[in-house]
Amino acid sequence: MTEEWKEEESNKILNEGKREEEKEEEGMELNWKKKWEENENKIQQLRGNVLKLKKKLMDTSALVSLFTKSKENLINSQQELKQSQEEKQRLKEQLESTLMEVSPLRNQLNSSQNQYKSLEKDAEKIKSQLKSAQAFNVQLKAELDKWMQKDLEKREEINDAPYIK
């Protein structure tokens, strides 16, 4: 019995050792499964983070592109503004030059207008004098017609009168 018992005890010990090993293996297996799941979760989180980073990178790229276009537009606008200011200055100088040219002409026009008004006044005076002269001429003509009528009548009288010799 001793040997059997020893063998049984030894088998028990071996079985217990195997069970403990199996439990340890099961524990290790559970531990590995748990770690595997944790790693899978971490991988999923990392994939999600990568997608978020890709989206942020695309958004950042879009913003950089928009900024670049805005900067180009700003530069173009500044150039257009500079050209507009130069054109404005050129037109201002041209206007001043034109005004300098027009100023003597305006003075000449004003002088001519004043002369014209003066000539109109003189013409009105002359018209008035002409009307007076015409009225005087009508009066003279009437007197001349009367005088000629009288002269004609006297001539007829003289012609009708007997001659004295």
PyMOL commands that place a pseudoatom at each C-alpha (Angstrom):
pseudoatom trace, name=CA, resn=MET, resi=1, chain=A, elem=C, hetatm=0, pos=[0.000, 0.000, 0.000]
pseudoatom trace, name=CA, resn=THR, resi=2, chain=A, elem=C, hetatm=0, pos=[2.655, 2.168, 0.580]
pseudoatom trace, name=CA, resn=GLU, resi=3, chain=A, elem=C, hetatm=0, pos=[3.737, 2.099, -2.874]
pseudoatom trace, name=CA, resn=GLU, resi=4, chain=A, elem=C, hetatm=0, pos=[0.304, 2.442, -4.182]
pseudoatom trace, name=CA, resn=TRP, resi=5, chain=A, elem=C, hetatm=0, pos=[-0.364, 5.037, -1.710]
pseudoatom trace, name=CA, resn=LYS, resi=6, chain=A, elem=C, hetatm=0, pos=[2.796, 6.816, -2.644]
pseudoatom trace, name=CA, resn=GLU, resi=7, chain=A, elem=C, hetatm=0, pos=[1.812, 6.492, -6.241]
pseudoatom trace, name=CA, resn=GLU, resi=8, chain=A, elem=C, hetatm=0, pos=[-1.655, 7.790, -5.579]
pseudoatom trace, name=CA, resn=GLU, resi=9, chain=A, elem=C, hetatm=0, pos=[-0.293, 10.608, -3.514]
pseudoatom trace, name=CA, resn=SER, resi=10, chain=A, elem=C, hetatm=0, pos=[2.180, 11.301, -6.172]
pseudoatom trace, name=CA, resn=ASN, resi=11, chain=A, elem=C, hetatm=0, pos=[-0.588, 11.188, -8.799]
pseudoatom trace, name=CA, resn=LYS, resi=12, chain=A, elem=C, hetatm=0, pos=[-2.702, 13.468, -6.641]
pseudoatom trace, name=CA, resn=ILE, resi=13, chain=A, elem=C, hetatm=0, pos=[0.163, 15.837, -6.282]
pseudoatom trace, name=CA, resn=LEU, resi=14, chain=A, elem=C, hetatm=0, pos=[0.792, 15.601, -10.005]
pseudoatom trace, name=CA, resn=ASN, resi=15, chain=A, elem=C, hetatm=0, pos=[-2.900, 16.051, -10.733]
pseudoatom trace, name=CA, resn=GLU, resi=16, chain=A, elem=C, hetatm=0, pos=[-3.046, 18.969, -8.357]
pseudoatom trace, name=CA, resn=GLY, resi=17, chain=A, elem=C, hetatm=0, pos=[0.066, 20.348, -9.974]
pseudoatom trace, name=CA, resn=LYS, resi=18, chain=A, elem=C, hetatm=0, pos=[-1.524, 19.843, -13.397]
pseudoatom trace, name=CA, resn=ARG, resi=19, chain=A, elem=C, hetatm=0, pos=[-4.727, 21.448, -12.180]
pseudoatom trace, name=CA, resn=GLU, resi=20, chain=A, elem=C, hetatm=0, pos=[-2.777, 24.325, -10.785]
pseudoatom trace, name=CA, resn=GLU, resi=21, chain=A, elem=C, hetatm=0, pos=[-0.875, 24.553, -14.049]
pseudoatom trace, name=CA, resn=GLU, resi=22, chain=A, elem=C, hetatm=0, pos=[-4.163, 24.335, -15.952]
pseudoatom trace, name=CA, resn=LYS, resi=23, chain=A, elem=C, hetatm=0, pos=[-5.638, 26.979, -13.653]
pseudoatom trace, name=CA, resn=GLU, resi=24, chain=A, elem=C, hetatm=0, pos=[-2.558, 29.072, -14.152]
pseudoatom trace, name=CA, resn=GLU, resi=25, chain=A, elem=C, hetatm=0, pos=[-2.778, 28.474, -17.895]
pseudoatom trace, name=CA, resn=GLU, resi=26, chain=A, elem=C, hetatm=0, pos=[-6.480, 29.294, -17.809]
pseudoatom trace, name=CA, resn=GLY, resi=27, chain=A, elem=C, hetatm=0, pos=[-5.670, 32.341, -15.702]
pseudoatom trace, name=CA, resn=MET, resi=28, chain=A, elem=C, hetatm=0, pos=[-2.904, 33.237, -18.093]
pseudoatom trace, name=CA, resn=GLU, resi=29, chain=A, elem=C, hetatm=0, pos=[-5.210, 32.584, -21.008]
pseudoatom trace, name=CA, resn=LEU, resi=30, chain=A, elem=C, hetatm=0, pos=[-7.892, 34.790, -19.426]
pseudoatom trace, name=CA, resn=ASN, resi=31, chain=A, elem=C, hetatm=0, pos=[-5.219, 37.328, -18.658]
pseudoatom trace, name=CA, resn=TRP, resi=32, chain=A, elem=C, hetatm=0, pos=[-4.008, 37.159, -22.274]
pseudoatom trace, name=CA, resn=LYS, resi=33, chain=A, elem=C, hetatm=0, pos=[-7.584, 37.409, -23.598]
pseudoatom trace, name=CA, resn=LYS, resi=34, chain=A, elem=C, hetatm=0, pos=[-8.167, 40.401, -21.333]
pseudoatom trace, name=CA, resn=LYS, resi=35, chain=A, elem=C, hetatm=0, pos=[-4.921, 42.017, -22.502]
pseudoatom trace, name=CA, resn=TRP, resi=36, chain=A, elem=C, hetatm=0, pos=[-5.840, 41.136, -26.101]
pseudoatom trace, name=CA, resn=GLU, resi=37, chain=A, elem=C, hetatm=0, pos=[-9.221, 42.848, -25.722]
pseudoatom trace, name=CA, resn=GLU, resi=38, chain=A, elem=C, hetatm=0, pos=[-7.589, 45.840, -24.054]
pseudoatom trace, name=CA, resn=ASN, resi=39, chain=A, elem=C, hetatm=0, pos=[-5.101, 46.042, -26.901]
pseudoatom trace, name=CA, resn=GLU, resi=40, chain=A, elem=C, hetatm=0, pos=[-7.935, 45.690, -29.450]
pseudoatom trace, name=CA, resn=ASN, resi=41, chain=A, elem=C, hetatm=0, pos=[-9.762, 48.561, -27.693]
pseudoatom trace, name=CA, resn=LYS, resi=42, chain=A, elem=C, hetatm=0, pos=[-6.589, 50.622, -27.717]
pseudoatom trace, name=CA, resn=ILE, resi=43, chain=A, elem=C, hetatm=0, pos=[-6.119, 49.859, -31.418]
pseudoatom trace, name=CA, resn=GLN, resi=44, chain=A, elem=C, hetatm=0, pos=[-9.720, 50.950, -32.104]
pseudoatom trace, name=CA, resn=GLN, resi=45, chain=A, elem=C, hetatm=0, pos=[-9.128, 54.141, -30.112]
pseudoatom trace, name=CA, resn=LEU, resi=46, chain=A, elem=C, hetatm=0, pos=[-5.914, 54.767, -32.008]
pseudoatom trace, name=CA, resn=ARG, resi=47, chain=A, elem=C, hetatm=0, pos=[-7.705, 54.203, -35.332]
pseudoatom trace, name=CA, resn=GLY, resi=48, chain=A, elem=C, hetatm=0, pos=[-10.393, 56.669, -34.219]
pseudoatom trace, name=CA, resn=ASN, resi=49, chain=A, elem=C, hetatm=0, pos=[-7.698, 59.136, -33.189]
pseudoatom trace, name=CA, resn=VAL, resi=50, chain=A, elem=C, hetatm=0, pos=[-5.953, 58.648, -36.553]
pseudoatom trace, name=CA, resn=LEU, resi=51, chain=A, elem=C, hetatm=0, pos=[-9.243, 59.385, -38.363]
pseudoatom trace, name=CA, resn=LYS, resi=52, chain=A, elem=C, hetatm=0, pos=[-9.750, 62.491, -36.214]
pseudoatom trace, name=CA, resn=LEU, resi=53, chain=A, elem=C, hetatm=0, pos=[-6.205, 63.606, -36.938]
pseudoatom trace, name=CA, resn=LYS, resi=54, chain=A, elem=C, hetatm=0, pos=[-6.709, 62.976, -40.678]
pseudoatom trace, name=CA, resn=LYS, resi=55, chain=A, elem=C, hetatm=0, pos=[-9.875, 65.105, -40.566]
pseudoatom trace, name=CA, resn=LYS, resi=56, chain=A, elem=C, hetatm=0, pos=[-8.062, 67.839, -38.636]
pseudoatom trace, name=CA, resn=LEU, resi=57, chain=A, elem=C, hetatm=0, pos=[-5.197, 67.633, -41.126]
pseudoatom trace, name=CA, resn=MET, resi=58, chain=A, elem=C, hetatm=0, pos=[-7.661, 68.004, -44.030]
pseudoatom trace, name=CA, resn=ASP, resi=59, chain=A, elem=C, hetatm=0, pos=[-9.350, 70.937, -42.240]
pseudoatom trace, name=CA, resn=THR, resi=60, chain=A, elem=C, hetatm=0, pos=[-5.957, 72.496, -41.569]
pseudoatom trace, name=CA, resn=SER, resi=61, chain=A, elem=C, hetatm=0, pos=[-4.978, 71.972, -45.201]
pseudoatom trace, name=CA, resn=ALA, resi=62, chain=A, elem=C, hetatm=0, pos=[-8.220, 73.623, -46.311]
pseudoatom trace, name=CA, resn=LEU, resi=63, chain=A, elem=C, hetatm=0, pos=[-7.566, 76.518, -43.937]
pseudoatom trace, name=CA, resn=VAL, resi=64, chain=A, elem=C, hetatm=0, pos=[-4.003, 76.885, -45.216]
pseudoatom trace, name=CA, resn=SER, resi=65, chain=A, elem=C, hetatm=0, pos=[-5.316, 76.876, -48.784]
pseudoatom trace, name=CA, resn=LEU, resi=66, chain=A, elem=C, hetatm=0, pos=[-7.955, 79.468, -47.865]
pseudoatom trace, name=CA, resn=PHE, resi=67, chain=A, elem=C, hetatm=0, pos=[-5.332, 81.574, -46.096]
pseudoatom trace, name=CA, resn=THR, resi=68, chain=A, elem=C, hetatm=0, pos=[-3.048, 81.368, -49.127]
pseudoatom trace, name=CA, resn=LYS, resi=69, chain=A, elem=C, hetatm=0, pos=[-5.859, 82.454, -51.449]
pseudoatom trace, name=CA, resn=SER, resi=70, chain=A, elem=C, hetatm=0, pos=[-6.805, 85.249, -49.043]
pseudoatom trace, name=CA, resn=LYS, resi=71, chain=A, elem=C, hetatm=0, pos=[-3.200, 86.402, -48.936]
pseudoatom trace, name=CA, resn=GLU, resi=72, chain=A, elem=C, hetatm=0, pos=[-3.027, 86.370, -52.751]
pseudoatom trace, name=CA, resn=ASN, resi=73, chain=A, elem=C, hetatm=0, pos=[-6.301, 88.319, -52.904]
pseudoatom trace, name=CA, resn=LEU, resi=74, chain=A, elem=C, hetatm=0, pos=[-4.913, 90.805, -50.387]
pseudoatom trace, name=CA, resn=ILE, resi=75, chain=A, elem=C, hetatm=0, pos=[-1.758, 91.270, -52.449]
pseudoatom trace, name=CA, resn=ASN, resi=76, chain=A, elem=C, hetatm=0, pos=[-3.825, 91.695, -55.630]
pseudoatom trace, name=CA, resn=SER, resi=77, chain=A, elem=C, hetatm=0, pos=[-6.143, 94.145, -53.878]
pseudoatom trace, name=CA, resn=GLN, resi=78, chain=A, elem=C, hetatm=0, pos=[-3.173, 96.136, -52.600]
pseudoatom trace, name=CA, resn=GLN, resi=79, chain=A, elem=C, hetatm=0, pos=[-1.743, 96.289, -56.120]
pseudoatom trace, name=CA, resn=GLU, resi=80, chain=A, elem=C, hetatm=0, pos=[-5.113, 97.372, -57.529]
pseudoatom trace, name=CA, resn=LEU, resi=81, chain=A, elem=C, hetatm=0, pos=[-5.417, 99.989, -54.791]
pseudoatom trace, name=CA, resn=LYS, resi=82, chain=A, elem=C, hetatm=0, pos=[-1.946, 101.304, -55.599]
pseudoatom trace, name=CA, resn=GLN, resi=83, chain=A, elem=C, hetatm=0, pos=[-2.829, 101.443, -59.305]
pseudoatom trace, name=CA, resn=SER, resi=84, chain=A, elem=C, hetatm=0, pos=[-6.104, 103.195, -58.498]
pseudoatom trace, name=CA, resn=GLN, resi=85, chain=A, elem=C, hetatm=0, pos=[-4.291, 105.738, -56.330]
pseudoatom trace, name=CA, resn=GLU, resi=86, chain=A, elem=C, hetatm=0, pos=[-1.745, 106.339, -59.095]
pseudoatom trace, name=CA, resn=GLU, resi=87, chain=A, elem=C, hetatm=0, pos=[-4.585, 106.737, -61.632]
pseudoatom trace, name=CA, resn=LYS, resi=88, chain=A, elem=C, hetatm=0, pos=[-6.372, 109.104, -59.238]
pseudoatom trace, name=CA, resn=GLN, resi=89, chain=A, elem=C, hetatm=0, pos=[-3.204, 111.181, -58.840]
pseudoatom trace, name=CA, resn=ARG, resi=90, chain=A, elem=C, hetatm=0, pos=[-2.673, 111.227, -62.607]
pseudoatom trace, name=CA, resn=LEU, resi=91, chain=A, elem=C, hetatm=0, pos=[-6.269, 112.336, -63.189]
pseudoatom trace, name=CA, resn=LYS, resi=92, chain=A, elem=C, hetatm=0, pos=[-5.935, 114.961, -60.464]
pseudoatom trace, name=CA, resn=GLU, resi=93, chain=A, elem=C, hetatm=0, pos=[-2.817, 116.362, -62.118]
pseudoatom trace, name=CA, resn=GLN, resi=94, chain=A, elem=C, hetatm=0, pos=[-4.553, 116.260, -65.501]
pseudoatom trace, name=CA, resn=LEU, resi=95, chain=A, elem=C, hetatm=0, pos=[-7.560, 118.083, -64.030]
pseudoatom trace, name=CA, resn=GLU, resi=96, chain=A, elem=C, hetatm=0, pos=[-5.317, 120.736, -62.482]
pseudoatom trace, name=CA, resn=SER, resi=97, chain=A, elem=C, hetatm=0, pos=[-3.529, 121.162, -65.817]
pseudoatom trace, name=CA, resn=THR, resi=98, chain=A, elem=C, hetatm=0, pos=[-6.843, 121.421, -67.634]
pseudoatom trace, name=CA, resn=LEU, resi=99, chain=A, elem=C, hetatm=0, pos=[-8.085, 123.965, -65.096]
pseudoatom trace, name=CA, resn=MET, resi=100, chain=A, elem=C, hetatm=0, pos=[-4.919, 126.001, -65.631]
pseudoatom trace, name=CA, resn=GLU, resi=101, chain=A, elem=C, hetatm=0, pos=[-5.600, 125.908, -69.380]
pseudoatom trace, name=CA, resn=VAL, resi=102, chain=A, elem=C, hetatm=0, pos=[-9.286, 126.690, -68.925]
pseudoatom trace, name=CA, resn=SER, resi=103, chain=A, elem=C, hetatm=0, pos=[-8.782, 129.555, -66.489]
pseudoatom trace, name=CA, resn=PRO, resi=104, chain=A, elem=C, hetatm=0, pos=[-7.524, 132.025, -69.133]
pseudoatom trace, name=CA, resn=LEU, resi=105, chain=A, elem=C, hetatm=0, pos=[-10.254, 130.843, -71.484]
pseudoatom trace, name=CA, resn=ARG, resi=106, chain=A, elem=C, hetatm=0, pos=[-12.857, 131.377, -68.757]
pseudoatom trace, name=CA, resn=ASN, resi=107, chain=A, elem=C, hetatm=0, pos=[-11.501, 134.888, -68.179]
pseudoatom trace, name=CA, resn=GLN, resi=108, chain=A, elem=C, hetatm=0, pos=[-11.584, 135.515, -71.921]
pseudoatom trace, name=CA, resn=LEU, resi=109, chain=A, elem=C, hetatm=0, pos=[-15.163, 134.173, -72.059]
pseudoatom trace, name=CA, resn=ASN, resi=110, chain=A, elem=C, hetatm=0, pos=[-16.215, 136.431, -69.181]
pseudoatom trace, name=CA, resn=SER, resi=111, chain=A, elem=C, hetatm=0, pos=[-14.577, 139.385, -70.897]
pseudoatom trace, name=CA, resn=SER, resi=112, chain=A, elem=C, hetatm=0, pos=[-16.287, 138.501, -74.187]
pseudoatom trace, name=CA, resn=GLN, resi=113, chain=A, elem=C, hetatm=0, pos=[-19.636, 138.167, -72.425]
pseudoatom trace, name=CA, resn=ASN, resi=114, chain=A, elem=C, hetatm=0, pos=[-19.158, 141.569, -70.812]
pseudoatom trace, name=CA, resn=GLN, resi=115, chain=A, elem=C, hetatm=0, pos=[-18.256, 143.061, -74.217]
pseudoatom trace, name=CA, resn=TYR, resi=116, chain=A, elem=C, hetatm=0, pos=[-21.326, 141.390, -75.729]
pseudoatom trace, name=CA, resn=LYS, resi=117, chain=A, elem=C, hetatm=0, pos=[-23.561, 142.886, -73.023]
pseudoatom trace, name=CA, resn=SER, resi=118, chain=A, elem=C, hetatm=0, pos=[-21.989, 146.272, -73.606]
pseudoatom trace, name=CA, resn=LEU, resi=119, chain=A, elem=C, hetatm=0, pos=[-22.520, 145.901, -77.348]
pseudoatom trace, name=CA, resn=GLU, resi=120, chain=A, elem=C, hetatm=0, pos=[-26.138, 144.872, -76.743]
pseudoatom trace, name=CA, resn=LYS, resi=121, chain=A, elem=C, hetatm=0, pos=[-26.673, 148.021, -74.662]
pseudoatom trace, name=CA, resn=ASP, resi=122, chain=A, elem=C, hetatm=0, pos=[-25.065, 150.100, -77.420]
pseudoatom trace, name=CA, resn=ALA, resi=123, chain=A, elem=C, hetatm=0, pos=[-27.255, 148.329, -79.981]
pseudoatom trace, name=CA, resn=GLU, resi=124, chain=A, elem=C, hetatm=0, pos=[-30.357, 149.132, -77.906]
pseudoatom trace, name=CA, resn=LYS, resi=125, chain=A, elem=C, hetatm=0, pos=[-29.277, 152.790, -77.766]
pseudoatom trace, name=CA, resn=ILE, resi=126, chain=A, elem=C, hetatm=0, pos=[-28.684, 152.777, -81.514]
pseudoatom trace, name=CA, resn=LYS, resi=127, chain=A, elem=C, hetatm=0, pos=[-32.088, 151.127, -82.094]
pseudoatom trace, name=CA, resn=SER, resi=128, chain=A, elem=C, hetatm=0, pos=[-33.686, 153.771, -79.919]
pseudoatom trace, name=CA, resn=GLN, resi=129, chain=A, elem=C, hetatm=0, pos=[-31.850, 156.500, -81.815]
pseudoatom trace, name=CA, resn=LEU, resi=130, chain=A, elem=C, hetatm=0, pos=[-32.826, 154.812, -85.095]
pseudoatom trace, name=CA, resn=LYS, resi=131, chain=A, elem=C, hetatm=0, pos=[-36.493, 154.802, -84.068]
pseudoatom trace, name=CA, resn=SER, resi=132, chain=A, elem=C, hetatm=0, pos=[-36.191, 158.460, -83.133]
pseudoatom trace, name=CA, resn=ALA, resi=133, chain=A, elem=C, hetatm=0, pos=[-34.469, 159.165, -86.433]
pseudoatom trace, name=CA, resn=GLN, resi=134, chain=A, elem=C, hetatm=0, pos=[-37.127, 157.202, -88.304]
pseudoatom trace, name=CA, resn=ALA, resi=135, chain=A, elem=C, hetatm=0, pos=[-39.861, 159.127, -86.510]
pseudoatom trace, name=CA, resn=PHE, resi=136, chain=A, elem=C, hetatm=0, pos=[-38.014, 162.358, -87.320]
pseudoatom trace, name=CA, resn=ASN, resi=137, chain=A, elem=C, hetatm=0, pos=[-37.635, 161.198, -90.947]
pseudoatom trace, name=CA, resn=VAL, resi=138, chain=A, elem=C, hetatm=0, pos=[-41.368, 160.452, -91.125]
pseudoatom trace, name=CA, resn=GLN, resi=139, chain=A, elem=C, hetatm=0, pos=[-42.063, 163.887, -89.714]
pseudoatom trace, name=CA, resn=LEU, resi=140, chain=A, elem=C, hetatm=0, pos=[-39.587, 165.452, -92.181]
pseudoatom trace, name=CA, resn=LYS, resi=141, chain=A, elem=C, hetatm=0, pos=[-41.115, 163.513, -95.035]
pseudoatom trace, name=CA, resn=ALA, resi=142, chain=A, elem=C, hetatm=0, pos=[-44.565, 164.706, -94.009]
pseudoatom trace, name=CA, resn=GLU, resi=143, chain=A, elem=C, hetatm=0, pos=[-43.297, 168.293, -93.892]
pseudoatom trace, name=CA, resn=LEU, resi=144, chain=A, elem=C, hetatm=0, pos=[-41.456, 167.791, -97.180]
pseudoatom trace, name=CA, resn=ASP, resi=145, chain=A, elem=C, hetatm=0, pos=[-44.624, 166.362, -98.723]
pseudoatom trace, name=CA, resn=LYS, resi=146, chain=A, elem=C, hetatm=0, pos=[-46.538, 169.394, -97.438]
pseudoatom trace, name=CA, resn=TRP, resi=147, chain=A, elem=C, hetatm=0, pos=[-43.863, 171.760, -98.754]
pseudoatom trace, name=CA, resn=MET, resi=148, chain=A, elem=C, hetatm=0, pos=[-43.798, 169.954, -102.099]
pseudoatom trace, name=CA, resn=GLN, resi=149, chain=A, elem=C, hetatm=0, pos=[-47.581, 170.064, -102.245]
pseudoatom trace, name=CA, resn=LYS, resi=150, chain=A, elem=C, hetatm=0, pos=[-47.491, 173.776, -101.531]
pseudoatom trace, name=CA, resn=ASP, resi=151, chain=A, elem=C, hetatm=0, pos=[-44.723, 174.211, -104.082]
pseudoatom trace, name=CA, resn=LEU, resi=152, chain=A, elem=C, hetatm=0, pos=[-46.693, 172.271, -106.625]
pseudoatom trace, name=CA, resn=GLU, resi=153, chain=A, elem=C, hetatm=0, pos=[-49.768, 174.322, -105.927]
pseudoatom trace, name=CA, resn=LYS, resi=154, chain=A, elem=C, hetatm=0, pos=[-47.781, 177.548, -106.255]
pseudoatom trace, name=CA, resn=ARG, resi=155, chain=A, elem=C, hetatm=0, pos=[-46.299, 176.366, -109.522]
pseudoatom trace, name=CA, resn=GLU, resi=156, chain=A, elem=C, hetatm=0, pos=[-49.724, 175.556, -110.809]
pseudoatom trace, name=CA, resn=GLU, resi=157, chain=A, elem=C, hetatm=0, pos=[-50.885, 178.955, -109.751]
pseudoatom trace, name=CA, resn=ILE, resi=158, chain=A, elem=C, hetatm=0, pos=[-47.953, 180.489, -111.460]
pseudoatom trace, name=CA, resn=ASN, resi=159, chain=A, elem=C, hetatm=0, pos=[-48.544, 178.407, -114.556]
pseudoatom trace, name=CA, resn=ASP, resi=160, chain=A, elem=C, hetatm=0, pos=[-52.230, 179.195, -114.526]
pseudoatom trace, name=CA, resn=ALA, resi=161, chain=A, elem=C, hetatm=0, pos=[-51.646, 182.869, -113.914]
pseudoatom trace, name=CA, resn=PRO, resi=162, chain=A, elem=C, hetatm=0, pos=[-51.684, 185.202, -116.889]
pseudoatom trace, name=CA, resn=TYR, resi=163, chain=A, elem=C, hetatm=0, pos=[-48.395, 186.365, -117.945]
pseudoatom trace, name=CA, resn=ILE, resi=164, chain=A, elem=C, hetatm=0, pos=[-47.566, 189.914, -117.389]
pseudoatom trace, name=CA, resn=LYS, resi=165, chain=A, elem=C, hetatm=0, pos=[-45.329, 191.365, -119.913]
for i in range(1, 165): cmd.bond("trace and resi %d" % i, "trace and resi %d" % (i + 1))
show_as sticks, trace
zoom trace
